Amino acid sequence: MKLQNKISLPYINDICLTLPSRLTRLFYIVWFFAFLILFSHTAKQYQHKTLIIFLTVILYASVFLAVLRFRRAVDKLPDRIIYPLIFGILLFITVLLIWSGCTMCVAPFNDTGSAYYAAAEVLKYGHISREVNQYTSCHWATHTSNHDYFLIYPNNLFLVFYQVCYFKILSLFTSIDMYSMAGYRAVTVLNSVSIAAAVFYGVLTAKKCRGNLAAFLLLFFSMIFVPYYLHAYKAYSDTLSVAAQNFCQRFSK
């Protein structure tokens, strides 16, 4: 019995020591397959879905292999080089997001439309309207006005507040009609900057936790993450809130 304990204890200790790394690998494997499923589901609605999936896989594989190839050099880079590189790539991502979002921009619809037009009503009337009209974008589903929509989905009220504050600030510099393409593109810019800010704080968190290599992997994968660009014009809680979440993670202890 004692001999069995002597043999088994080191084995158990070895398992305990390697368990975190094994769980980390398992997480990345599961995440990878979940990403493939979600990405395929997102891309299938577009005309050139096969080309989009093919190019994305090639780009991801190329970036991953390139970063791993130079991982030692990347880890040794000083912060005076790392941060300008991060800011430069983020600027490129932001410009590309704004360009793609404004190119595909349409009038907000469904939940994004309810939040957007509610913000427009607050700025115009001082309250969310009970009237049902062509700007009641979720009436087909909820059969309610924009006002009553938020009785069903009060969690989206922060989107209204967020956009009201944004357009209030813009009004100090220029006059924008929220019911025009200029208004739709203005909120696309806000959404694009929010996505870029989320990537920025995510990269800083990765650098803090796992070093330069993890930061650059996240940065480059974000740069070629096609759904960001395909949905840059859809200002919703998924994109407008994630920057705040990553900010809290970066500066938490």
N, C-alpha and C positions, 0 to 999 in steps of 0.2 A: 504493500500500500504506500509506504514511504517512497519507494523507488518510482512508483507511478506518479506521485505528486512531484517528485524532482524532475521527471521527464515532462510532465504536462504544464507545470508552472511557467517555464521559459516560453513554451509554445503559446500559452495564453497571453503572456506579456508581449510577445511578438505581435500577436493579433491586435492587442490594445494599442500598440505603438503605430501600427500601420493602418488601423481602422480609419482615422481621419482622411488620409490620402486616398484610401479605397472609396470612401463615401464621396469624396470630391470628384473622383473619376466617374463614379456612377452618376452623380448629379449632372456632369457635363454630357455624358452619353444620353441620359434621359432628356436633357435640355435640347440637345442636337436633334433628336428625333421629333420632339415637340415642335421645334422650330421648323423642321421640314414639313410637318403636317399643316401648321398654321400658314406658312409661306405658300405652300401649294394651294391651300384653300383661298388665300387672298389673290394669288396670281391667276387662278382659273377663270376669273370674271373678265380678264382682259384678252384682247384679240390675239396678241403675240405671246401667250402665256408660256409656251414651250421655250421660246427664245429667252424670255425673262428668267425662267428657272435655270436654263443652261448657263447663261452669262453670269448669273448670281453664284451658282456653284463653282464655276471656273474662277471668278474673282475671289471668292472666299478661300478657296484652296490655294490660290496664288499668294494672297496676303498672308495666310497662315504659314505657308512654307517659307516665305521670304522673311517673316519676323522670326521664326524659329532658326532660320539659317544665320541670322545676325543677332541672335538673342544675347550673346555675351557682350557684344559691342553696345547694344541697346541698353543693357543693364548698367553699363559703365558710363553712360552719357551723363554729364553734369546737368544740374537744373537750369543753368544759364542757356543751355541748348535745348533741353526738353520742353520748357514752357513756351519759347517762341515757336517751336515746331507744333505744339498742341494748338496754340492760338491761330497759327497760320492754316492748319488743316480745318479747324473749327470755322474759321472765316469762310473757307471754301465750301464747307458743308452748308453753312447758313445761306450763302449766295445761291447755291444750287437748290436748296429747299424753297427759297423765295421765288426763284425763277420757275421751278416746276409747279409750285402751288399756284402762282399767278397765271401760268399758262393753262392749267386745267381748271381754273377757278369757275365755279358756278354759284348760283344763289343757294344759300344754306337751306338744308331740308331735314326733315325728321327731327330728331332731338337737337341736333346742332342748330337747326333753324329756329326751334322754339326758344332756345337760350339766346340766340342772336337777335331775333325780332323782339323778344321781351326786353332786352337791353335797349333796343331802338325805341321801344314804347316808353320805357322809363325816362330816357333822355328827352323824348318829345312831349310826353304827357305828365311825367312825374310819377307814373305808376304803370303796372302791367295791365294791359287792356283785357276786358271781358268780351270784347267784340270778336266775332268769328269772321275772318276775311281771307284774302288770298295769301296773307302772311302768317296764317295759323297753320304752320307746316305739319303738325301732328294731328290735325283734326280728323284725317282719314283713319287714324288708328285709335285715338282716344275719344273722338267726338266731343272735344272740349275746346275752350278758348286757350290762349297762351296763359292767362291767369290761372285757370283751373288745371292746366297741365302741371303746374308746380305744386298743386295740392296732391297730385299723384306722385310726382318725382321731386320732392323738396331738396333732394341731394344735389340737384343741378342748379340750385339758386346761386351757388358760388360762381358759376359760369356767367350768370347775368351781372353780378357784382364786378367780376373781373373785367368784363367787356365794357361796362359802364365807366369804370375808372380809366380804362385804356382810351376810349373815345373822348372822355372829358379832357384828358391830357392832350390828345391830338387836336382838340378844338382850340387849345391855346395858340396853336401854330397855323392851323388851316381849317377850313370848313369842309366836312365830308358828309355827303348824303348817304346814310346807312342803307337806304333802299336802292342804291345804285351799285354798279360794278366797282366803283372806287371804294365803297364801304366793304364789299366782299373781299377785295384784295388787301385792304388795310388789316382786316382780321386774319387773313392768310399770313401776312407778315408777322403778326403777333404769334400765331401758332408756330411758324417756322423758327422764330427766335426762341420760343419755349422749348421746342424739340432740341435745338442746338444747345441751349442752357442745360437741359437734362443730360445730354451727352457729355457736356463739359464737367458737370459735377460727378457724373458716373466715372469719368476718366480719372478725376482727382481722387475719388474713393478707391478705384482700382490701384492707382499708384501708391496710395497710402497703405493699403492692405497687402499688395502683392508685388509692388515695385514697377519699374519702367516697362517691363515686358507685358505685364497684364494691362497697363494703361494703353500701350500702343495697340495691343490686340483689340481691346474694346473700341478704341478710336477708329481704327481702320475698318473693323467690322461694321461700325455704325455708319461710316462714310459710304459703304456700299450696300447698306440695308435698304433695298428697293422700296418696301412699303412706306418708309418715311417720306419718300418723294412722291409716291402715288397718292398719299393721303394728307399731304401738307396743307391742303386747302380746307380740311375738315377740323375746325377748332372745337374740340370736345374735351371732356374731363380726362380722357386717356393721355392727351398730349399737354394740356394746359396745367395739369397738376403734378406731372412726374418730375418737373424741374425742382419743385419745392421738396418733394420726397428725397431726391438725390442730394439736394442741398443739406437736408437734415442728417442724412447718412454720412456725408463727407465731414461735417463738423461735430458729429456725436463722438463721445469718448470711446 
